[in-house]
Amino acid sequence: MEDIFILILKCLLLGVIWAALLIPVIFNRGGWLKYLITVIVIAALCFVLRGYAGIINKMTVIALIALV
């Protein structure tokens, strides 16, 4: 039970990071609803594709480094 809770929190964190990176690219203007929908979609994808967690984590680190 605790493992699934931690997995959901990790997916939400990745969703927040990727939403912050993708909102300016996908949408012309961002709003709280677009941000919330993007976070939920990305978190759901992360949860469904949890077998690819290593690749997703590497992509997140690369995207954050590229942002700086």
N, C-alpha and C positions, 0 to 999 in steps of 0.2 A: 504494500500500500504506500509506503513511504517512497519507494523508488519511482512509482508513477507520478507522485506529487512533485518530486524533484525534476523528473523529465518534463512535466508540463511547465514548471517554472523556467527551465532552460529554454524551452521552445518559445515561451512568451518573451524572454529576454532577447533571443535571436530575432523574434518578430519585431520588437521595438527597434533594434539596431538596423535591421534591413529596411523597415518602414522609413526610418529617418534618412536612409541612403536613397531609397527609391521614390519617395513622394515628389521631390523636385523633378525627377526624370519622367515619371509617368504622368503626373498631373501638372497643369499649368499653375494652379494655386492649390495649396493644401488647406484643409480644414480639419477639425477634430473628428468629423465623421469619416472622412477619407483615411485619416491616419488610423482610426480604430478598426475600420474594415481591412486595411492593409495589414495591420498587426495580427488580426484574427486569421486572415488567409495564410499569412506566412507561418504563423504558429501552427496552424492545422497541417500545412505541408511538412513542416519540420517533424511533427508528431507522426504523420503517416510515413515519412521517409526516414525514420529514426535509424534504419540500418545503414544509412549513409552519413551518420553523424560526424565522422572524421572529415569527410570531404566538405560538409557544410561548415564545420568549424574553421577549416583552412580557408575556405572562400570568405568567411566573415573576417578573419584576420587580414587577409589580403585586401579586402574592400576597405577596412578601417585604415590600413597603412596607406592605401592609395588616396584616401580622403585627406589625409594630413599632407 
